[in-house]
Structure formats: C-alpha cells, structure tokens
Amino acid sequence: MAQSNERADPPGALKISVIGCGYLGAVHAASMAELGHEVVGVEVDVEKAEALAAGRVPFFEPGFEELLQRSLASGRLSFSPHMKAAAGAAVHFLCVGTPQRRGEYAADLTYVEAATASLLDVLGPGELVVGKSTVPVGTAARLAELVAERVPEAALAWNPEFLREGFAVQDTLHPDRLVYGVADSAAGGAAGAGAPPVDAEALLDRVYAPIVADRTPKVVTDYATAEMVKTAANSFLATKISFINAMAELCEATGADVKQLADAIGHDDRIGRKFLNAGLGFGGGCLPKDIRAFMARAGELGADQALTFLREVDNINMRRRIRMVELARQVCDDSLLGKRIAVLGAAFKPDSDDIRDSPALNVAAQLQLQGANVRVTDPQALPNVRRQWAQLDCVDTPEEAAEGADAVLLLTEWRQYKELDPAAFGSVVKTRRVLDGRNALDREAWEAAGWTYRALGRRNV
C-alpha cells in the first residue's frame, strides 16, 4: 500500500508562535512541534532565523539538533524574521531574553517590552499571550494591561521555564512541573472581577496535553507567584551551592574535608546530596543574573531586607574564583609569573557551549593577568571563547593544553576530563600538579599516578 506524505496533526493541535528563538525559544518551538502543534518561530535576527530554518543549531545542546531537524521535516515547524508570521496563532509564547541591566542588578526588560509591543500589532481576539521569560514581579500584570487595552478579547498568562542547560529538551518535553500564572479572577482571586476573555488554563492544557496526561504536577496561580517561582528556585539552588562552598572555606581553615562533610550531611533527607558539590561555584546566564534581579526588585518593593542573604550568596560564589587563583599560585611555588597553566573547561557547565559569566574563563583570565601562560581547552565552547576572549590561547585537546604545563586546572567537569587516564596524561606535563576545581576527579587514581592533587575544601595530603 502506498504511504501518504500528508501530515497528520493530532486532535487538539494548535497554531502556536514562539517570539524570540534564542536558547529558550528555539528549544521550546521545536518541542511544541514535537507535541504535534503547528509552530512558527519569530526571530528578528535574520541570520539566526535562516540557520534554524535550515536545521543548523547556533548553540550546543544535547539532543536538540536531532529534535530540530525532526520537527522541520514534519512540516509543523517554521521560522520567520517577521512578526506578521505570528498572525492567527492561538497561543503566542514570549521567549526573549532578560539580561542584567548594564551597571545595575536589575533585569533589562527592553526585549520583553519590544516583543510585546510588536506582537500587539498582530494579536487577535481569543488569542493567548504566554510569557516564559524570567521577569521581575509585576511585569506580567503590566503587560496584561497593555494586552487588555489593545485587544480586550485576548489574554495573558505567565508560564515560567525551568530549563537546565544540557537537559533542555528533556526538561521541556518531560518537565517536573507546570506553572500557569493567570489573571486573578481565573486563579480564584479578585471576587467579582468577571470571567476572563480567554480560558488560559484550558488553552495551556491543550498546548501541553501529553504532558498533562502524564500527570505532571501543575500549579495554577496568580501572576506574581508564577513570576517568583523561577527566581525563588534559582535563589534556593544558589544558596545551597554557596552554603557548601562556605563550608569549604571553613574546611580549609580547620583541616576538615568538604567532600566527606557533604556526603555526611547529604544523607539527611531534609537536606539531600544534590548541589552539595563544593568547587568553583555557579555561573551562566541564569543563576547570577536571577538572584541579582530578585534582590533589585525586592528593593524596589521595599522588601530588600528579606533577600539580604543573597548578597552574601553572591559574594561567596565570587570568592571561589579568587581562591582558585590563590591555590594555583600556591602549588606553583608561590609565583605564577612565566608558569604554564592548562585550563580544562571554558563553558560555565558541562554539556553546554555557554560561556556567560563562566567561572572557568574568569579564573583563566586572572591567571593570565598575573603572568601565567594559560592554555584553555573545551569540547564545545572554543568558538565562543575565541570570539569573546581573544586574549586567551585556545587549543583543541587537553593534551595540547597540558603540554609542558606546570599545573593543570579542571574547571568544567566534562565527562571527557573526568575519564582522562592520569598516568598517560602525566606524560605530557612538566610537573604533575592537578587542581580539581569541581571535586570531580578520582583523587586516589591521580595521586597513585604521581600527581599532586589539590581541590577547594579538600584535606591536603
């Protein structure tokens, strides 16, 4: 029997637009097409829109290239640089960035506001605008007013994203929870406010139908609570990471071992072992900016005292970078001048090419400023490093980076680096000194191969 090439959309399929196709938007657009919807991604950067339409991925994310190409081949996914392509969609997802405002802690909402203003020109009655960007509390209510003024029969909801770089496809298609922020009357608030023009919850349930069918936990709440979920979650994770790094500082002062300490307290199920890995601290485009924006917004609301602890969380995190440079100097006979240093890792975390606020690159640059000859390697991030950190010497392999090195620093815990053979790797260095900035290496194996092993918060044998 001849097979038909005609596309078969599942029952309940919708036309969806995704405004902004950077990391978040591109993954979301392809994932919504995977769920069976007809999706158009609107990206004003023409070069990026054309690359995505051709199946070329402008960033590294495991599993995303295959998902993108599969979604394009299905005929359900397209990309355009023009907002008019979003016309007629039932649901419009806002996925533009909210970077930290230059010279301030507050979030820069320029892109969110511009995207919303442009979308209002094509928004129709009965359609739903859905924010996914991480924004300060109060943003959704303000944007909802703009929508109501221009298109009274449309509505706005806030549906925060919880993507982890390296797991973005999994986190989109199989999230651990769904959060819908809707107008107060729809969330059970504001008595007598009247029925909303669009049933946002029902429409979002159609968008996420397979995910809802899997009994994924769902929270339907007001705008303010939905806006706070992402920043509160990131603030908690940042606090947990900085807590164990503060303990690492104490371990160094007392001779205790932070890894054994983390193992011991992690057995308490109220605490848990996840995110208790002491080391160089967090970076990237989310945690640092989100906790700073959270503090800034709390200050604007007159509630800044509630989040003063986050300032110390941030400070502890930044001190880890300084401490790593100090430790490198110590193992290099108290002088970095002229020493050859190999830096393994440039991305802020493994399984990503994202170098925004990368602790690894911050340390590499500080080492170079203090007179060291630094060579940096990374499995995925080198093109970004070469564009943005031209002063750093980049090489393709850990062996090239370590050739003749006085010390090797593991600063991003890529699997390839954790699986290095310390005996064979030791043949290329000048001196077998390794600084494990992520507490990721098998200490016993490296020491057995003749390496001097040091790590933040670990007992010095």
N, C-alpha and C positions, 0 to 999 in steps of 0.2 A: 504494500500500500504506500502510495506517495505521501510524504510528510509535508504538512503545510508550514511555510515560513512565517505565517501570520502570527503576530504577537497576541498572546492570551493573557490579559490582565486579570488578576484575582478579583473576586467580589469585594466591593468596598474600596477599590483602588481610587486614589485621588490625584488631581494635578497639584503638584507642590513646587514652590520656588524656594531656593536657598540663596539668600543675599549675602555675598561675601564668601569666596571659595579659597580661603587660606587653609590652614591645617584643619581647623574645626569644620568649616563649611564644606570642604571637598570630601572629607570622610562622611559627613552627615548626608550630603547629596547622594553619594554612591550607595550608602547604606539604605536610604529611603527607596531608591530604585530597586535594591535587592529585596526589599519587603514587598515590591510589586507596584509601587506608585510611579506615575509619570512625573519626572523631576527635571526642572531646568535650574542650573546653577548660574547665578548672575555674578560676574566678576569684572569689575571695571578695568582691571589690568588686562589689556587685550592679549599680551603675550602669554600670561598665565592661563587665560580662558582658552586660548588656542591650544596650548600644551595639554591641558586637561581633556579637551575635546578630542585630541589625538591619542589619548591614553598615556601621555607622558606625565610622570609624577614629579612635581617640583620639590619634594621633600622625601625623606626616608621614613617609612612606617611599615613595619612587618605586615604582610598580607594585604596592604592597601592597593598596590599596583594590580594584583590579580582581581580584586573586587572592582576597581575602577574599569578595567577592561571588560570584565564580565557584564557590568551594568551598561556600558556603552554598547556592547554587542547585542544586548537585549532590546535595544531601541527605546528603552524607558528613560535614558539619561542623556541630557544635552547641556551645553554651556553657551553662554552669550555674554558679551560685554555691555549689553543694553538692558536697562530696566524694563523696557516695554515687553521683553520676553516673559516677564513675570505676570503679565496681564491674564486674568482669567483663572489663576490658580486659586484653589480653595483655601490653602494654607501657605503662608509666607514665613519662612524661618529667617530671622536676623542672626547672622553668624560672623559679624565683623569684629575686629579686634578692639580691645580697650587697654592700650598700653599705659604705662605710668606716665603722668604728665611731666614734661621736662622740668627738672629743678624742683619738683614737688613730690609728695607721696600720693596725691590724689590721682584717680583714674582719668584718662583723657577720653571723653565721650564724643569727640569730634566725628569719628567714623560711624558710631551708632546713630547720632543725630542726622548726619548727612544721608545715611542709608534710609532712615525712616522718612525723611522729607521727600526723597526721591521715590520711594515706594508709594507714598500717598497719592502721587500723580496717576498711578495705575490701579490703585486699590478699589475693589468693587464691593457692593452690598453683599452681606452674608459671608464675607471672607474673614479669615482669622490671621492676624499678625502674631507671630510667636517669637519672643526673644530667647536666644540661647546664650548670648554674650554675658560675661561676668560683669555686672554693673553695680554701682553704689545703690543702697536702699533709697527708694524714692524715684528712681529713674522710670520704672515701669508705669507708675501712676501718672507721671508727667507725660510719657509717650501715649498712654491710653487717652488722655485728654486731647492730644493732637489728633489721634485717630477719630475720636468721637466728634470733634469739630468738623473735620473734613468729610468723613464718611460715617454718619451716625449709625448706619445699619451694619457696620463692621465692628470688630472687637479685637482686643489684645490680650494675650496670655504670656506668662513667663515660664519657660521650661528649661532650667539650667542644665548645662552639660557637666559631665563628670569624667571626662576622658583622661586616661593616663597615657602619656606618650610611650609608645612601644606596645600598647594594648588597645589602641583607639578603636579598631574595627570590632574587637570583642566587646568593648565597653559600650559601643553604640548598638550593636545587634543583640547583645545579651547583658543589659545593664543590671546593676544590683538594686536599683530603684528608679522610679519615675516620679518627678515632682512637677505638678501643674500649679502655677500661680495664676489665679483668675480674679476677676472683679469681685469686690466684697460681697455683692448680692449673690453671686454664683457660688461663693465659698461659704455661705451661711452667715455672713456678717450683715452689716447695714440693713436692718429691718426696714421694709417698705421701699427699698431702693428700686424695686421693679425688676422684671426679668431682663437679663442681658440680651442684646440683639443676636448673639450667636452663642450656642451651647458649646463653649470652649472645651469642656471636659469630654463631651461626646465626640467632638471632632478630633481631638487628640487621641482618644481611644481608637478611632478609625485609623489614624496615622500609624499608631503602634500596635495594631490589632494582634499580630503574632506574639509580641512581647507581653501584652496584657493577657493573652490566652495562656501564657506560660506561668501565670500567677505571680508575675513580678510585683513586688510591693509598690504601692502607689500612694502618694501623699497629695491631696488636693487642698490647697491653702490659699492665702491671700498673697498679693504681690510682694509685700515687704518680707514675709517669711521665705518665699521662694527665692528672692534676691539674696537673702542672707545664707541660704543653705550652702552654696559653693564656698563662699568666703569663710564661713564658720568651719566647714570641713577642712579646708586648706589651713586655716589657722590652728586647728587641733593637731593636724599632722605635723605642721612646722614646729609646734610646741613640743610634741613628742620627740622629734628629731633633735631639737635643740636641748631638750632635757638630757638625753643620753650623751650629747656632746659636752654639756656642762659637767656631767658625771665623769667624762673622760678627762676633763681638766683636773678634777679632784683626784682621779686615779693617778695621774702623772705626778701630782703633789704628794701622794701618800704611798705610792708603790703598788697600789691595787691594779687589777686587770679589768678593764671595762667590758671586754667580751664575756668573761665569766660572770661579771656583775649583771650584764644584760640577760644572759642565759638564766641566771637565778631568779631575777625579778620577773622575767618573761613567763615563768611557769605559773604565775598568779593570773588566773583567767580574767581578773578585773583589769589587768594591765596588758598582757599579751606580748609576744616576742616581736611582732611585725613593727617595722620602723624604729627598732631599738638598735640599729647598727651604727655605732659611733664612727665618725670619719670626717670627711671634708665638708659635710653639710649639704644643704639643698641649693638649687639654682633653678634655671629655666625661666620660661615666660609666664608662669602662673603663681607658684607659692610666694616668691619675693614680692611681686607687684600686688598680689591679692591681699597679703597681710598689711602692706603699707597703705593700700587704698581703704582697707577696713578701718585702720586707725584714723586716717584722714576724715572719713565720713563720720565716724563716731565723734570726732572733734567738732565737726560742723553741726552735729545734732546736740552738742552739749553733754555727750556721754563719754568723753575721751578717757576718763578715769577707769572705765570698765575694761579698756584694752591697753592700759599702760604696760602690762606684762609682755605684750607683743613687741614692744620696742627692745626689751632685753632678749627676746627670742631672736630677733633680727641681729642684734649685736653679737650674741653667742655664735650665730651662724657665720658672720663675717670674721670673727676671731679665729675660726678654724683655718681659714686660708692663711692668715698671718702666721699661725702656729706651724703650719706645714712648711712654710718657707724657713722658719726658725729651725725646725727639725732637720731640714735639708742642709742648712748651714752647719749644724752640729755634726752630722755624720760626715760632712766633707771637711773635717779638721778645722771647723770654725771659720772657714772662708769660702765664699762662692766664686771669688774672682778667678776667672780662667777655667773653672771646673766645667766638665762636660756633663750635662744632665739630660737623661732621657725621660720624657713625659709620655706615659702610655694613657691615652684618652684625651679627647678635647670636647666631646659632647657633654652636656650637663648630666646626662644619664645614659646608660647603655640602651641599645635598640632605638636610637634616635640620632638625627644629624643636627639637632637643635643646639646652638651654642649661646643662646641668650643667657646672660648672667651665669656663664659656666664657671664653676669654682676651679676646674682644671686649667682653663685658659688664664684665669686671674692669677693663679699660682705660677704658671709658666711665665707670664709677663713680669711678675715681681722678681722671679729668679733671674730673668734676663737683665732687668734693670739693675740688679745688684752684681752684675758682672759675670754671670754664668753663661756658658754656651749651651743653649737649650735646643733640643730637637723634639718635635711633637709628632705623634702619630695617632691615627684614629681610623677605625674601619669604614666610617661613613661620613664624618664631619669635615674632612680635609678641604673639600671645595669651598665650604663656608668659611673655614679658618683662613684660607689663602685670600679670600675676598675681603675679609673684615679685620684680619690680624696679619697684615703683610710683613710686619716686623719679625714674626716668628718663623723659624726654619721648620718646614713640614716635610716629613718623609713618609713613605707608604707602608713600611713594615716595622714591627717592634725591633727586629734585628738591626735595621738601618738606624733606628733611633738610638739603640743601645751600643752601637759600635764605639769602642774606646771610652765608654762612659765611666765617670767616677761614681755615679749613683743613678738608680732607676726609680722613678716615682710612678706608681699605679694610681691614677687619679680618676679614671672612669672604669667601672668594673665590668667591662666587656667580657663575655664568656671566653673569647679567644685569648685574653690576657690571663684569666684565671687558670686556663688549661695549658699555659706555657710549661715546657719542661725546664725546671730551674737548672739542671745540670748542663743541658745543651745550650740554654740561653746564656749561661755564665761564661761560655767560651768566647763571646763577642765583646764583653765588657772589659774595662781596665781594672775595676775593683768591684767585687761582688757585694754591693750595698743596695738593698731594696727598701723603699719606704712605701708601705701599703696604706694609701690614703683612704681606702674604703673597707679595710679589715676584711678583704675578700680572698686573700691568698691562703694556701695551706702552709702555715708558718713552719711546721715541723719539716715538711718536704724541702722548703727553701733553705732552712738552716742546715739540714742534712747535706745539701749540695754545696755548702760552704759560703752561703750568703749571710751577711749581717742583716737581720730583719728588724725594722722599726715600724711602729704604727701608732697613731694617735690614741692615747689612753691605754696602751698595752704595756705590761711589765717588760722592762728592758732586761733581757737575759744576758 
